[in-house]
Amino acid sequence: MKVLAFKHHFNGSGLSQIEFSHPELQVVDWWDNPYPNADHYILVNIICDKFKEDPVYEFVIDSKKPYLIFETAVFKRNARQGNWKTWHWRLGWWHLLGPGKFNNKNSPPDRWERIKAQQDLHVLPWRKRGEHILIPLQKNNDSVVQSMMNRYGSMRNWLNTTIQEIRKYTDRPILIRPTVKTNKLSYRDALNMPGVSISKTYTDNPSTDGTKFTKNIEGGPGLLTELADAWAVVGYNTSTLFESIMDGIPTVSLDPDALTRPCSISIDQIEDPPMDIEREQWLYDMAYISWSMEEIQQGVAWEHLKGKY
């Protein structure tokens, strides 16, 4: 069995020094050895418009071989502290969201308990308090918003449509929180709508270790403040929705493939959200999507996923 990952994919993640100790896993240099034969491949991120110039994606898909997707972790609060080998990443077959195969259905609690302790995560009771509706945005060219572009044509259209839908059920203030890489044109129209404003803290997103590879991974203290005063959070498939669900804030996940969908409400429930959505098993299952770099290098994640596509 041979599973190949491609060296240049990991450079942008700050993992250029990645090596595998498991005998079935290997990192190769595409530019020295293009079109290598293997039983399986590992891709960093899913195919989307921004990766069309990278020949690896087309090659792997055309090979018809099952492939794994490597991506950032699902639990991002306090995610990148300490040694990089302890940081968690996502690994699964075919996709990084709902269509992915992670061999994680009805998982035991052990991995969640470990990640919760390592990252000092807390799960708060569901609540009905707060003032605004928080809408966290994403990068326009992020691979996971490709489906948004396909459905709505643009993030601007998605945002305007979403606000119009929210206004059918509540007149609460709406706070838009872009990322530092969100195109300003995506929310310019929305800011002219009554009761809509923009976050004053979205650029407050410091690195946790002084490098670019930990900057913009977490929302920073500004996000925590805006979550604390949120009546509800409405998003597409951003990882912020994981945080709001764990904080007990009623959450709307508008992407049908979002991993947060099982613990989400619908927009028409926004003023009277249910308080009995079960999160425990969902957290256990999500922890079996998340693997430390050390576990990935040693093949622990591979042995869990092997043949489970």
C-alpha positions as CSV (number, residue, x, y, z in Angstrom):
1,M,0.0,0.0,0.0
2,K,1.4,3.4,-1.0
3,V,-0.2,6.7,0.0
4,L,1.4,9.9,-1.4
5,A,1.2,13.5,-0.3
6,F,2.8,16.4,-2.2
7,K,5.5,18.5,-0.6
8,H,4.5,21.9,-2.1
9,H,0.9,21.6,-0.7
10,F,2.3,21.7,2.9
11,N,4.6,24.7,2.4
12,G,1.7,27.2,2.6
13,S,0.5,25.7,5.9
14,G,3.9,26.1,7.6
15,L,4.5,22.4,7.5
16,S,7.3,22.2,5.0
17,Q,9.2,20.0,7.5
18,I,6.5,17.3,7.5
19,E,7.7,13.7,7.3
20,F,5.8,10.4,7.8
21,S,7.2,7.6,9.9
22,H,4.4,5.1,8.8
23,P,5.8,2.9,6.0
24,E,2.7,3.3,3.8
25,L,2.8,7.1,3.9
26,Q,5.2,9.3,1.9
27,V,5.7,12.9,0.9
28,V,7.0,13.4,-2.7
29,D,8.0,16.4,-4.7
30,W,5.7,16.7,-7.7
31,W,8.1,18.9,-9.6
32,D,10.9,16.2,-9.4
33,N,8.5,13.3,-9.9
34,P,5.3,14.3,-11.6
35,Y,2.4,11.9,-12.1
36,P,3.6,9.4,-9.5
37,N,1.6,6.1,-9.1
38,A,0.1,5.2,-5.8
39,D,-2.9,3.4,-4.2
40,H,-4.1,6.6,-2.6
41,Y,-3.2,10.3,-2.4
42,I,-3.4,13.1,0.1
43,L,-4.6,16.5,-1.1
44,V,-4.4,19.7,1.0
45,N,-7.8,21.2,0.6
46,I,-10.5,20.4,-2.0
47,I,-10.5,21.3,-5.6
48,C,-11.9,24.7,-6.4
49,D,-11.3,27.6,-8.7
50,K,-8.2,28.9,-6.9
51,F,-6.4,25.6,-7.3
52,K,-7.0,25.1,-11.1
53,E,-3.4,25.9,-12.0
54,D,-2.1,23.2,-9.7
55,P,-1.8,20.0,-11.8
56,V,-1.9,17.8,-8.8
57,Y,-5.6,18.1,-8.3
58,E,-6.6,17.2,-11.8
59,F,-4.1,14.3,-11.8
60,V,-5.4,12.9,-8.6
61,I,-9.1,13.2,-9.6
62,D,-8.4,11.7,-13.0
63,S,-6.6,8.8,-11.5
64,K,-9.9,7.5,-10.0
65,K,-7.9,6.5,-6.9
66,P,-9.5,7.3,-3.5
67,Y,-7.9,10.3,-1.9
68,L,-7.7,12.0,1.5
69,I,-8.3,15.6,2.2
70,F,-6.0,17.4,4.8
71,E,-7.2,20.7,6.2
72,T,-7.3,22.9,9.3
73,A,-8.9,21.6,12.5
74,V,-12.6,21.9,13.2
75,F,-12.0,23.1,16.8
76,K,-10.0,26.3,16.3
77,R,-10.3,28.0,19.7
78,N,-6.8,27.7,21.3
79,A,-5.9,25.4,18.5
80,R,-2.4,26.5,17.7
81,Q,-0.4,26.8,20.9
82,G,2.7,24.9,21.9
83,N,4.6,22.6,19.6
84,W,3.2,22.4,16.1
85,K,3.2,18.6,16.2
86,T,0.4,18.8,18.9
87,W,-1.8,21.0,16.7
88,H,-4.9,19.3,15.3
89,W,-5.8,19.0,11.6
90,R,-8.7,17.5,9.7
91,L,-8.3,14.3,7.6
92,G,-10.9,12.4,5.7
93,W,-11.8,10.8,2.4
94,W,-13.0,12.9,-0.6
95,H,-14.0,16.1,1.2
96,L,-13.5,18.2,4.4
97,L,-17.2,18.8,5.1
98,G,-20.4,16.7,5.2
99,P,-19.7,14.7,2.0
100,G,-16.4,13.5,3.5
101,K,-16.0,10.0,4.9
102,F,-14.3,10.1,8.3
103,N,-15.2,6.7,9.9
104,N,-16.5,8.7,12.8
105,K,-20.2,7.7,13.2
106,N,-21.1,7.1,16.9
107,S,-17.5,7.7,18.0
108,P,-16.4,7.2,21.7
109,P,-15.6,10.2,23.8
110,D,-11.9,9.6,24.3
111,R,-10.6,12.0,21.5
112,W,-13.0,14.7,22.5
113,E,-12.0,14.6,26.1
114,R,-8.3,14.8,25.0
115,I,-8.8,17.7,22.7
116,K,-11.1,19.5,25.2
117,A,-8.4,19.3,27.8
118,Q,-5.5,20.3,25.5
119,Q,-7.3,23.3,24.1
120,D,-9.2,24.3,27.3
121,L,-12.6,24.0,25.5
122,H,-15.9,24.4,27.3
123,V,-19.4,23.5,26.3
124,L,-21.9,25.9,27.8
125,P,-25.7,25.4,28.2
126,W,-28.0,26.6,25.4
127,R,-29.2,30.1,26.2
128,K,-31.7,32.7,25.2
129,R,-29.9,36.0,25.7
130,G,-27.9,38.5,23.8
131,E,-28.7,41.5,21.6
132,H,-27.5,41.1,18.0
133,I,-27.5,38.5,15.3
134,L,-23.9,37.8,14.4
135,I,-23.1,37.0,10.7
136,P,-19.5,35.8,10.4
137,L,-18.2,35.9,6.8
138,Q,-15.4,33.9,5.1
139,K,-12.7,34.5,2.5
140,N,-14.2,34.9,-0.9
141,N,-11.8,32.4,-2.5
142,D,-11.9,29.9,0.3
143,S,-12.5,26.4,-1.1
144,V,-15.5,25.7,1.2
145,V,-17.4,28.7,-0.2
146,Q,-17.3,27.4,-3.7
147,S,-20.7,25.9,-3.2
148,M,-22.0,29.3,-2.0
149,M,-20.7,30.8,-5.3
150,N,-22.4,28.0,-7.2
151,R,-25.7,28.6,-5.4
152,Y,-25.8,32.4,-5.1
153,G,-23.3,33.7,-7.6
154,S,-21.4,35.7,-5.0
155,M,-21.0,36.2,-1.3
156,R,-22.7,39.6,-1.7
157,N,-25.8,37.9,-3.0
158,W,-25.7,35.3,-0.3
159,L,-25.4,37.9,2.5
160,N,-28.1,40.2,1.1
161,T,-30.5,37.2,0.7
162,T,-29.7,35.9,4.2
163,I,-30.3,39.3,5.8
164,Q,-33.6,39.6,4.0
165,E,-34.6,36.2,5.3
166,I,-33.6,37.1,8.8
167,R,-35.7,40.2,8.7
168,K,-38.8,38.1,8.1
169,Y,-38.5,36.8,11.7
170,T,-36.6,39.4,13.8
171,D,-35.8,43.1,13.9
172,R,-32.7,42.6,16.2
173,P,-29.5,44.4,15.2
174,I,-27.4,42.5,12.8
175,L,-23.6,42.6,13.2
176,I,-21.5,41.5,10.2
177,R,-18.0,40.2,11.0
178,P,-15.8,39.8,7.9
179,T,-12.4,38.2,7.9
180,V,-9.4,40.4,7.1
181,K,-9.4,38.7,3.7
182,T,-13.1,39.2,2.9
183,N,-13.7,41.5,-0.1
184,K,-15.3,44.7,1.2
185,L,-17.7,44.7,-1.8
186,S,-19.2,41.6,-0.4
187,Y,-20.8,43.5,2.5
188,R,-21.0,47.1,1.3
189,D,-24.6,46.9,0.1
190,A,-25.6,45.1,3.3
191,L,-24.3,48.0,5.5
192,N,-26.9,50.3,3.9
193,M,-29.7,48.1,5.3
194,P,-31.5,49.3,8.5
195,G,-30.1,47.8,11.7
196,V,-27.0,46.4,10.0
197,S,-23.5,47.3,11.1
198,I,-19.9,46.0,10.8
199,S,-17.7,44.5,13.5
200,K,-15.2,47.0,14.9
201,T,-12.8,44.2,16.0
202,Y,-12.6,41.9,13.0
203,T,-9.0,42.9,12.3
204,D,-8.0,42.1,15.9
205,N,-6.8,38.6,15.1
206,P,-3.3,38.2,16.5
207,S,-0.8,35.4,15.8
208,T,-0.4,33.0,18.8
209,D,3.2,32.3,18.1
210,G,4.5,35.3,16.1
211,T,4.2,33.6,12.7
212,K,1.8,34.0,9.9
213,F,0.7,30.3,10.3
214,T,-1.2,31.0,13.5
215,K,-2.6,34.4,12.5
216,N,-6.3,34.5,11.5
217,I,-6.8,30.9,12.6
218,E,-8.7,32.1,15.7
219,G,-11.1,35.0,15.9
220,G,-9.2,36.7,18.7
221,P,-10.7,38.5,21.7
222,G,-13.0,40.6,19.5
223,L,-14.8,37.5,18.3
224,L,-15.3,36.3,21.8
225,T,-16.8,39.6,22.8
226,E,-19.2,39.6,19.8
227,L,-20.2,36.0,20.5
228,A,-20.9,36.9,24.2
229,D,-23.5,39.4,23.1
230,A,-25.0,37.4,20.3
231,W,-28.6,36.2,20.5
232,A,-27.9,34.0,17.5
233,V,-25.2,33.3,14.9
234,V,-26.0,32.9,11.2
235,G,-23.3,31.7,8.8
236,Y,-22.6,29.5,5.8
237,N,-20.0,26.9,6.9
238,T,-17.4,28.9,8.8
239,S,-15.6,27.3,11.7
240,T,-17.0,30.2,13.9
241,L,-20.2,28.1,14.0
242,F,-18.4,25.4,16.0
243,E,-17.6,28.1,18.6
244,S,-21.1,29.5,18.8
245,I,-22.6,26.0,19.2
246,M,-20.2,25.1,22.0
247,D,-20.9,28.5,23.6
248,G,-24.6,27.6,23.7
249,I,-25.6,30.3,21.2
250,P,-28.5,29.3,18.8
251,T,-26.7,28.8,15.4
252,V,-27.9,28.7,11.8
253,S,-25.7,26.8,9.4
254,L,-26.9,27.6,5.9
255,D,-24.7,25.3,3.9
256,P,-26.4,21.9,3.8
257,D,-23.0,20.2,3.9
258,A,-21.7,22.2,7.0
259,L,-20.4,19.9,9.7
260,T,-22.3,22.1,12.2
261,R,-25.7,21.3,10.6
262,P,-26.8,18.6,13.0
263,C,-26.7,21.1,15.9
264,S,-28.2,24.0,14.0
265,I,-31.6,25.7,14.0
266,S,-33.4,27.2,11.0
267,I,-33.8,31.0,10.5
268,D,-37.6,30.8,11.2
269,Q,-36.7,29.5,14.7
270,I,-34.4,32.5,15.5
271,E,-36.7,34.3,18.0
272,D,-37.7,31.1,19.8
273,P,-34.8,28.6,19.3
274,P,-35.1,25.1,20.8
275,M,-33.0,24.5,23.8
276,D,-32.8,20.7,23.6
277,I,-30.4,20.1,20.7
278,E,-28.1,17.3,21.7
279,R,-24.4,18.1,21.2
280,E,-22.5,15.3,23.1
281,Q,-22.3,12.7,20.4
282,W,-21.7,15.3,17.7
283,L,-18.7,16.5,19.6
284,Y,-17.4,12.9,19.9
285,D,-17.8,12.4,16.2
286,M,-16.1,15.7,15.3
287,A,-13.1,14.8,17.5
288,Y,-12.6,11.7,15.2
289,I,-12.2,14.1,12.3
290,S,-9.4,15.9,14.2
291,W,-5.9,14.5,14.4
292,S,-2.7,15.9,15.8
293,M,0.2,16.3,13.4
294,E,2.1,13.7,15.4
295,E,-0.8,11.2,14.9
296,I,-0.9,12.0,11.2
297,Q,2.9,11.5,10.8
298,Q,2.9,8.3,12.7
299,G,-0.1,6.9,10.8
300,V,-2.6,6.8,13.6
301,A,-5.1,8.7,11.6
302,W,-4.3,6.6,8.5
303,E,-5.0,3.3,10.3
304,H,-8.3,4.7,11.5
305,L,-9.3,5.8,7.9
306,K,-7.7,2.9,6.0
307,G,-10.2,1.3,3.7
308,K,-13.1,3.3,5.1
309,Y,-14.0,5.3,2.0
